[in-house]
Structures are given as structure tokens and as C-alpha cells.
């Protein structure tokens, strides 16, 4: 892993590589105003809005715990803006979290599907 990247950037690159294994990434860090979604991907007729959370330790809680009600509202809002902007009507949408916890040079990745 490249040492000069921030922890968050490292986590996002790992998450992107993981997502590419099972679907097509449409956008990374897509913004609507001051809000963003880390990864937007698609497979068949479904669109995935994926939030990536990275921590260097589980000492202060698990990464996914950082996605609170306010963050969920932001993600839903940006997803709506994205669908309107591209005039999309997918058969289904799904909101996922990819939680990455580093331990030295190794990491654990957990993919939480359809979280809200």
C-alpha cells in the first residue's frame, strides 16, 4: 500500500478495487453541493450508493458506526440528486457501507449491504 496516502484515501482505493470485482463503478466521490457519495456503482438494473468508512483501529468504535442518521440523510439526498441529474429510473437502488479497519499494514473489510 502506498504510504503517502491518507488513511481515508487508502480505504477508498481498497473499497473501489473490491467493488470492481462484482459490479461496474459509475462514479467516485460524486458531489451534490457540499455532500458526496464515495462510490456509485451498477450491476444489471440496480444502482448501489456506497459509503466507505475507514479507521486505523476499532478502539473508538467500528467504522460503520460513523454513519449516523444525519449522514444517512445526506447520502439519500445526494442519491436523489444523482438519479435526477442523470434522469435515471433503476429497477432498484441499494445503500451499502464498506467498513475498513486497519491493523498495521493489514486490514479487515466488511461490506454491509442494504443498510437503509
C-alpha positions as CSV (number, residue, x, y, z in Angstrom):
1,X,0.0,0.0,0.0
2,X,1.2,3.5,-0.8
3,X,2.3,5.1,2.5
4,X,1.8,8.8,1.4
5,X,-1.9,8.4,1.0
6,X,-4.2,9.4,3.9
7,X,-6.0,6.6,5.7
8,X,-9.3,7.6,4.1
9,X,-7.8,7.6,0.6
10,X,-6.3,4.2,1.2
11,X,-9.6,2.9,2.4
12,X,-11.4,4.3,-0.6
13,X,-8.9,2.7,-3.1
14,X,-9.3,-0.7,-1.4
15,X,-13.1,-0.3,-1.5
16,X,-13.1,0.6,-5.2
17,X,-10.9,-2.5,-6.0
18,X,-13.3,-4.6,-4.0
19,X,-16.5,-3.2,-5.7
20,X,-15.0,-3.6,-9.2
21,X,-14.9,-7.3,-8.6
22,X,-18.7,-7.6,-8.6
23,X,-20.1,-4.5,-10.5
24,X,-19.3,-1.5,-12.6
25,X,-18.2,1.7,-10.9
26,X,-20.0,4.7,-12.4
27,X,-18.6,7.5,-10.2
28,X,-16.4,8.0,-7.2
29,X,-16.7,11.0,-4.9
30,X,-19.8,12.3,-6.7
31,X,-20.9,15.6,-5.3
32,X,-24.1,17.5,-4.9
33,X,-23.4,20.8,-3.3
34,X,-21.3,20.1,-0.2
35,X,-22.4,16.5,0.2
36,X,-20.9,13.5,-1.6
37,X,-21.2,9.7,-2.1
38,X,-18.0,7.8,-2.1
39,X,-18.9,5.2,-4.7
40,X,-21.8,4.8,-7.1
41,X,-21.9,1.5,-8.9
42,X,-24.3,-0.5,-11.0
43,X,-25.0,-4.1,-11.8
44,X,-27.7,-5.2,-14.2
45,X,-30.6,-2.7,-13.4
46,X,-29.6,-1.9,-9.8
47,X,-27.6,1.1,-8.6
48,X,-25.5,1.0,-5.5
49,X,-24.7,4.0,-3.4
50,X,-21.8,3.1,-1.2
51,X,-20.3,5.0,1.7
52,X,-16.8,4.0,2.7
53,X,-15.6,4.4,6.3
54,X,-12.0,3.7,7.4
55,X,-10.5,3.5,10.8
56,X,-6.9,2.8,12.0
57,X,-8.3,0.8,14.9
58,X,-11.6,-0.3,16.4
59,X,-10.6,1.4,19.7
60,X,-13.2,4.2,19.3
61,X,-15.9,2.1,17.6
62,X,-16.4,0.4,14.3
63,X,-16.2,2.4,11.1
64,X,-19.8,1.8,10.2
65,X,-20.9,3.4,13.4
66,X,-19.9,6.8,11.9
67,X,-22.8,6.6,9.5
68,X,-25.4,8.2,11.8
69,X,-28.9,9.4,10.9
70,X,-27.6,12.8,9.6
71,X,-25.1,11.0,7.3
72,X,-27.8,8.7,6.1
73,X,-30.0,11.7,5.3
74,X,-27.1,13.3,3.3
75,X,-26.5,10.1,1.4
76,X,-30.2,9.7,0.5
77,X,-30.3,13.3,-0.6
78,X,-27.2,13.0,-2.9
79,X,-28.6,9.7,-4.3
80,X,-31.8,11.5,-5.2
81,X,-29.9,14.4,-6.8
82,X,-27.8,11.8,-8.8
83,X,-30.8,10.0,-10.1
84,X,-32.5,13.3,-11.1
85,X,-29.3,14.7,-12.7
86,X,-28.8,11.7,-14.9
87,X,-32.6,11.1,-15.4
88,X,-32.3,7.5,-14.1
89,X,-35.1,5.2,-13.0
90,X,-33.3,2.0,-12.0
91,X,-35.3,-1.1,-11.1
92,X,-33.8,-1.0,-7.6
93,X,-31.3,1.1,-5.6
94,X,-29.3,-0.1,-2.6
95,X,-27.4,1.8,0.1
96,X,-24.3,0.0,1.3
97,X,-21.4,0.7,3.7
98,X,-17.9,-0.7,3.2
99,X,-16.1,-0.5,6.6
100,X,-12.4,-0.9,6.6
101,X,-10.3,-1.3,9.8
102,X,-6.5,-1.2,9.5
103,X,-4.2,-3.1,11.8
104,X,-0.7,-2.1,10.8
105,X,-0.2,-3.0,7.2
106,X,-3.2,-5.3,7.1
107,X,-6.9,-4.5,7.1
108,X,-10.3,-6.0,7.6
109,X,-13.1,-5.1,5.1
110,X,-16.7,-5.6,5.9
111,X,-19.4,-5.0,3.3
112,X,-22.7,-4.1,4.9
113,X,-25.4,-4.4,2.3
114,X,-28.8,-2.6,2.1
115,X,-28.2,-0.8,5.3
116,X,-31.1,1.7,4.9
